[in-house]
Amino acid sequence: METIDNIDNTNESLEEETYYEHHCFKVDKGQSLVRIDKYLFNLLPNASRTKIQAACKANCVLVNGKAVHPNYKVKPLDEIKILLTQPPKEFKLIPENIPLDILYEDEYVLVINKPAGMVVHPGAGNYSGTLVNALLYHYNNLPTQKQKLSSDWILDRPGLVHRIDKNTSGILVVAKTELALQLLAKDFFDHNIERKYIALVWGRLANKQGTIKGYIGRDPANRKIMKLFDDESKGKWAVTHYKVLEEYAYHTLVECTLETGRTHQIRVHFKSIKHPLFNDEEYGGKNILYGTNSHKYKAFVENLFSLLPGQALHAAKLGFLHPIKKQWLSFETPLPSGFNELIKKLKNYSSNSA
């Protein structure tokens, strides 16, 4: 029997949270020669042979540091690393006729502009009205694991490579084939994706551009949110580059470029420098942090809060190498109407208070 010296099931996560897992195996001394797709199929209970073969074709299966084909024969003491799209949790999903704002589509990928307020995939308290429910209605054969239950399929995260938060608007890419899913997952894992966000933060930043770094992990005091640490044992390395686009009386509009992608990365980073995102309740941005103490100003800010469902954050640009056609694709979307109205009011306030 083979022995498993080390299994790393940790998932890279993004503000856009990605869906893949990384396994490492060392083959036992007595292992007989066997195809690697068969070997891994027997070892990984949640992975189909098709999924493993797609991982091989995407150069996501390494033996002793080199990519191998599905017919590679496993040898004793081989060190195997495999990157797989994450096996789903089981949700009974119902397709729902929810319109999609499609920016691009071919037979391999789909690029969508997600509105703020839409959850990407079902989870606790959100079992309908999600992007996944919409995808199931409009597309029949997106790559995913599935199991028949009564007259419905149990499906999870069909085609999803990454996500953005419920109240973050902007661009997502969805894979339409297993190979496209695997290749895109690898590009996210290797940080080969271009991602730019627009955010409105409280206060004026000391520098017109800069970089925020640190290790992001779960906040021990509140497991629902993340926190920035100096200790690498407490989180994953995260880097956000920013530049100021516009300044208002008590707020700043910034463009953020992600070097890494971690859960709530931008939100955590700006909270860490005491400039949380406007209207971000989880990270302190729904409090009036800068400005005057007048009732008029407080009423003005409360009115601004009502323009957005949550944090003022928009995934404005996404660039990636087409997984099959090998062409660089780049997409941009303007700020949604509520965000635009927010900026307009801040400009007027700044002009009138100057």
Wavefront OBJ file of the C-alpha trace (Angstrom):
o trace
v 0.000 0.000 0.000
v 1.057 3.537 -0.653
v 1.813 5.869 2.213
v 0.864 9.515 2.266
v 3.626 11.519 3.885
v 1.938 14.875 3.480
v -1.450 16.044 2.315
v -2.090 19.748 1.996
v -5.799 20.401 1.541
v -5.567 24.099 2.202
v -7.474 26.241 -0.254
v -6.125 29.474 -1.637
v -8.812 32.075 -1.141
v -9.479 35.364 -2.734
v -11.418 38.482 -1.951
v -12.362 36.608 -4.979
v -12.156 33.242 -3.274
v -10.768 30.553 -5.555
v -11.889 26.950 -5.617
v -9.044 24.481 -5.833
v -7.056 22.182 -3.587
v -3.421 21.122 -3.540
v -2.341 17.578 -2.629
v 1.181 16.204 -2.114
v 1.932 12.472 -2.001
v 5.007 10.300 -1.725
v 4.626 6.844 -3.263
v 5.360 3.783 -1.126
v 8.517 1.726 -1.805
v 6.473 -1.324 -2.751
v 4.140 0.374 -5.231
v 3.756 -1.486 -8.534
v 3.779 0.381 -11.856
v 0.350 1.884 -12.574
v -1.017 4.763 -14.672
v -1.040 7.963 -12.657
v -4.673 8.776 -13.494
v -5.726 5.391 -12.100
v -3.418 5.767 -9.090
v -4.838 9.182 -8.162
v -8.415 8.110 -8.884
v -8.061 5.363 -6.278
v -6.419 7.756 -3.839
v -8.739 10.777 -4.115
v -12.358 9.862 -3.328
v -13.828 13.169 -4.587
v -12.005 13.269 -7.931
v -13.270 11.607 -11.106
v -10.811 10.101 -13.575
v -11.911 12.736 -16.123
v -11.035 15.505 -13.664
v -7.618 13.965 -12.986
v -6.914 13.586 -16.716
v -7.871 17.233 -17.259
v -5.452 18.195 -14.485
v -2.685 16.279 -16.295
v -3.458 18.023 -19.591
v -3.313 21.375 -17.801
v 0.159 20.544 -16.400
v -1.314 20.483 -12.904
v 0.053 17.012 -12.036
v 3.767 17.040 -11.235
v 5.964 14.008 -10.544
v 9.334 14.856 -9.064
v 8.786 18.441 -10.166
v 7.845 17.719 -13.801
v 4.417 17.721 -15.453
v 3.251 14.294 -16.622
v 0.596 12.868 -18.945
v -2.296 10.678 -17.705
v -0.496 7.523 -18.956
v 2.626 8.147 -16.862
v 3.454 5.049 -14.794
v 3.824 5.777 -11.101
v 7.078 4.414 -9.625
v 8.144 3.743 -6.020
v 9.185 6.872 -4.083
v 7.782 9.245 -6.726
v 6.783 12.597 -5.239
v 3.448 13.672 -6.689
v 1.822 17.083 -6.510
v -1.646 17.715 -7.940
v -3.749 20.850 -8.167
v -7.461 20.075 -8.468
v -10.600 22.148 -8.605
v -12.123 21.825 -5.172
v -14.621 19.007 -4.563
v -17.994 20.512 -3.761
v -20.080 20.355 -0.677
v -23.508 18.988 -1.448
v -26.358 21.430 -1.946
v -29.647 20.643 -3.566
v -29.734 23.411 -6.138
v -32.695 24.592 -8.137
v -32.153 26.356 -11.468
v -33.650 29.853 -11.394
v -34.427 32.153 -14.304
v -32.217 35.036 -13.167
v -30.835 37.305 -15.912
v -27.081 37.376 -16.420
v -25.068 40.386 -17.583
v -22.711 38.602 -19.992
v -19.610 40.490 -21.140
v -18.115 37.662 -23.199
v -18.923 34.078 -24.082
v -17.564 31.297 -26.257
v -17.663 27.507 -25.994
v -15.026 27.493 -23.240
v -15.516 30.492 -20.955
v -18.146 32.926 -19.789
v -17.412 36.381 -18.351
v -20.137 37.911 -16.192
v -20.706 41.290 -14.573
v -22.195 40.453 -11.161
v -24.412 43.022 -9.449
v -23.828 43.996 -5.831
v -26.182 42.103 -3.543
v -26.004 38.794 -5.441
v -24.394 35.852 -3.670
v -22.110 33.848 -5.946
v -22.869 30.366 -4.617
v -25.269 28.883 -2.056
v -24.238 28.661 1.543
v -25.707 29.024 4.993
v -28.748 31.270 4.715
v -28.424 31.705 0.946
v -29.887 28.739 -0.907
v -31.549 30.575 -3.779
v -31.135 33.681 -5.885
v -27.415 33.048 -6.320
v -25.252 33.219 -9.419
v -25.019 29.425 -9.331
v -28.817 29.119 -9.455
v -28.789 31.364 -12.515
v -25.977 29.410 -14.188
v -27.858 26.147 -13.712
v -30.878 27.624 -15.488
v -29.000 29.039 -18.478
v -26.358 26.300 -18.912
v -26.812 22.533 -18.766
v -23.296 21.129 -18.919
v -20.937 23.284 -16.889
v -18.115 21.228 -15.366
v -18.900 20.115 -11.829
v -19.413 17.033 -9.741
v -23.006 15.903 -9.547
v -25.209 13.305 -7.916
v -28.827 12.466 -8.734
v -31.330 12.962 -5.951
v -34.985 12.425 -6.773
v -35.709 14.558 -9.857
v -33.019 17.140 -9.102
v -29.245 17.211 -9.315
v -27.131 17.992 -6.296
v -24.665 20.425 -7.843
v -22.123 22.775 -6.390
v -20.177 25.652 -7.933
v -20.690 24.717 -11.608
v -17.913 26.317 -13.634
v -16.747 28.625 -10.852
v -13.037 29.320 -10.569
v -13.285 32.234 -8.121
v -15.839 34.419 -6.429
v -16.364 37.948 -5.214
v -18.295 38.912 -2.112
v -22.059 39.308 -2.103
v -21.964 43.101 -1.872
v -19.006 43.529 -4.231
v -20.019 44.190 -7.824
v -18.016 43.351 -10.904
v -16.401 40.777 -13.151
v -16.255 37.005 -12.774
v -15.035 34.343 -15.190
v -16.811 30.983 -15.415
v -15.402 27.880 -17.131
v -17.641 25.910 -19.487
v -15.444 22.809 -19.868
v -13.454 20.698 -17.436
v -10.121 21.519 -19.088
v -10.879 25.248 -19.118
v -11.795 25.039 -15.430
v -8.539 23.296 -14.570
v -6.361 25.685 -16.591
v -8.024 28.797 -15.167
v -7.707 27.414 -11.637
v -3.979 26.969 -12.214
v -3.627 30.552 -13.484
v -5.373 31.868 -10.362
v -3.168 29.654 -8.214
v -0.050 30.969 -9.961
v -1.299 34.595 -9.731
v -1.322 34.995 -13.514
v -4.635 36.870 -13.503
v -4.915 40.659 -13.735
v -7.425 42.063 -11.256
v -8.198 45.702 -10.520
v -10.804 47.014 -8.091
v -12.246 50.435 -7.395
v -12.895 51.180 -3.728
v -14.096 54.156 -1.726
v -12.360 54.407 1.643
v -12.820 56.609 4.682
v -10.438 59.530 5.092
v -7.537 60.800 3.009
v -4.506 58.576 2.555
v -1.062 59.841 3.510
v 0.410 58.658 0.197
v -1.005 58.907 -3.320
v 0.068 55.350 -3.989
v 1.420 52.497 -1.953
v 1.403 48.826 -1.049
v -0.225 47.073 1.888
v 1.231 43.713 2.949
v 0.756 41.102 5.630
v -0.630 37.681 6.445
v -4.408 37.352 6.282
v -6.171 34.765 8.405
v -9.362 34.268 10.379
v -9.914 36.731 13.193
v -9.762 34.597 16.384
v -12.305 36.898 18.024
v -14.783 36.667 15.124
v -14.400 33.714 12.762
v -16.708 35.309 10.182
v -14.160 37.975 9.285
v -10.460 38.116 8.471
v -7.561 39.911 10.096
v -4.054 41.045 9.123
v -1.172 39.432 11.026
v 2.609 39.856 11.097
v 3.054 36.152 11.905
v 3.077 33.862 8.848
v 1.752 30.967 10.939
v -1.540 32.832 11.370
v -2.431 33.505 7.756
v -1.498 33.678 4.092
v 0.709 36.303 2.503
v -1.320 39.066 0.863
v -0.246 42.097 -1.174
v -2.442 44.945 -2.431
v -1.093 47.844 -4.485
v -3.180 51.004 -4.554
v -3.223 54.454 -6.104
v -5.451 57.408 -5.341
v -7.903 58.310 -8.118
v -9.842 61.148 -6.472
v -10.015 62.821 -3.076
v -13.119 64.289 -1.448
v -13.616 66.126 1.819
v -13.474 63.029 4.034
v -13.167 60.128 1.597
v -10.831 58.810 -1.096
v -11.482 56.837 -4.268
v -8.687 54.320 -4.917
v -7.745 51.774 -7.543
v -6.438 48.505 -6.117
v -4.348 45.947 -7.952
v -4.150 42.513 -6.367
v -0.788 40.780 -6.369
v -2.324 37.947 -4.369
v -5.923 37.083 -3.740
v -7.221 36.314 -0.267
v -10.635 36.348 1.320
v -11.693 39.979 1.952
v -8.150 41.089 1.048
v -8.871 44.705 0.107
v -11.318 45.153 2.960
v -8.852 43.779 5.524
v -5.903 45.738 4.177
v -7.599 49.116 4.292
v -9.012 48.457 7.748
v -5.457 47.677 8.872
v -4.306 51.203 7.915
v -7.364 52.798 9.551
v -9.102 53.633 6.271
v -11.835 50.966 5.995
v -14.068 50.757 2.956
v -17.103 53.021 3.031
v -20.283 51.226 4.192
v -18.374 48.043 5.113
v -20.240 46.976 8.222
v -18.066 43.926 8.964
v -14.837 45.945 8.945
v -15.956 49.147 10.625
v -16.797 51.179 7.542
v -20.448 51.755 8.431
v -19.448 54.108 11.222
v -18.796 57.802 10.598
v -15.025 57.816 10.939
v -14.084 61.172 9.399
v -15.962 64.427 9.094
v -17.907 66.831 11.280
v -20.177 66.194 14.247
v -23.092 68.129 12.792
v -26.530 66.545 12.419
v -26.554 67.683 8.800
v -23.348 65.765 8.009
v -24.575 62.652 9.803
v -27.829 62.736 7.831
v -25.820 63.207 4.634
v -23.670 60.125 5.348
v -26.687 58.019 6.292
v -28.207 58.933 2.936
v -24.989 57.824 1.226
v -25.075 54.480 3.047
v -28.517 53.808 1.554
v -27.127 53.983 -2.000
v -25.188 50.726 -1.638
v -26.114 47.309 -0.193
v -22.678 47.037 1.448
v -19.022 47.941 1.026
v -18.099 50.378 -1.758
v -16.044 47.939 -3.806
v -16.221 47.096 -7.500
v -14.232 44.463 -9.427
v -13.619 46.772 -12.363
v -11.092 44.870 -14.478
v -10.228 41.226 -15.099
v -7.572 40.001 -17.500
v -6.598 36.396 -18.192
v -5.091 34.126 -20.817
v -7.851 32.259 -22.620
v -7.312 28.674 -21.409
v -7.799 27.101 -24.856
v -7.255 29.823 -27.473
v -4.221 31.205 -25.610
v -5.237 34.801 -26.306
v -5.043 37.444 -23.580
v -8.531 38.694 -22.770
v -9.211 41.828 -20.756
v -12.559 43.168 -19.561
v -13.593 46.344 -17.771
v -16.925 47.450 -16.353
v -17.975 50.923 -15.136
v -19.125 51.565 -11.600
v -22.748 50.562 -10.975
v -25.367 53.309 -10.717
v -25.499 53.411 -6.903
v -21.736 53.732 -6.656
v -21.744 56.471 -9.306
v -24.459 58.373 -7.432
v -22.394 58.082 -4.260
v -19.359 59.622 -5.973
v -21.478 62.413 -7.464
v -22.829 63.384 -4.047
v -19.372 63.330 -2.477
v -18.037 65.614 -5.218
v -20.893 68.073 -4.680
v -20.379 68.022 -0.923
v -16.642 68.631 -1.315
v -17.229 71.535 -3.700
v -19.800 73.167 -1.432
v -17.691 72.757 1.715
v -14.456 74.010 0.149
l 1 2 3 4 5 6 7 8 9 10 11 12 13 14 15 16 17 18 19 20 21 22 23 24 25 26 27 28 29 30 31 32 33 34 35 36 37 38 39 40 41 42 43 44 45 46 47 48 49 50 51 52 53 54 55 56 57 58 59 60 61 62 63 64 65 66 67 68 69 70 71 72 73 74 75 76 77 78 79 80 81 82 83 84 85 86 87 88 89 90 91 92 93 94 95 96 97 98 99 100 101 102 103 104 105 106 107 108 109 110 111 112 113 114 115 116 117 118 119 120 121 122 123 124 125 126 127 128 129 130 131 132 133 134 135 136 137 138 139 140 141 142 143 144 145 146 147 148 149 150 151 152 153 154 155 156 157 158 159 160 161 162 163 164 165 166 167 168 169 170 171 172 173 174 175 176 177 178 179 180 181 182 183 184 185 186 187 188 189 190 191 192 193 194 195 196 197 198 199 200 201 202 203 204 205 206 207 208 209 210 211 212 213 214 215 216 217 218 219 220 221 222 223 224 225 226 227 228 229 230 231 232 233 234 235 236 237 238 239 240 241 242 243 244 245 246 247 248 249 250 251 252 253 254 255 256 257 258 259 260 261 262 263 264 265 266 267 268 269 270 271 272 273 274 275 276 277 278 279 280 281 282 283 284 285 286 287 288 289 290 291 292 293 294 295 296 297 298 299 300 301 302 303 304 305 306 307 308 309 310 311 312 313 314 315 316 317 318 319 320 321 322 323 324 325 326 327 328 329 330 331 332 333 334 335 336 337 338 339 340 341 342 343 344 345 346 347 348 349 350 351 352 353 354
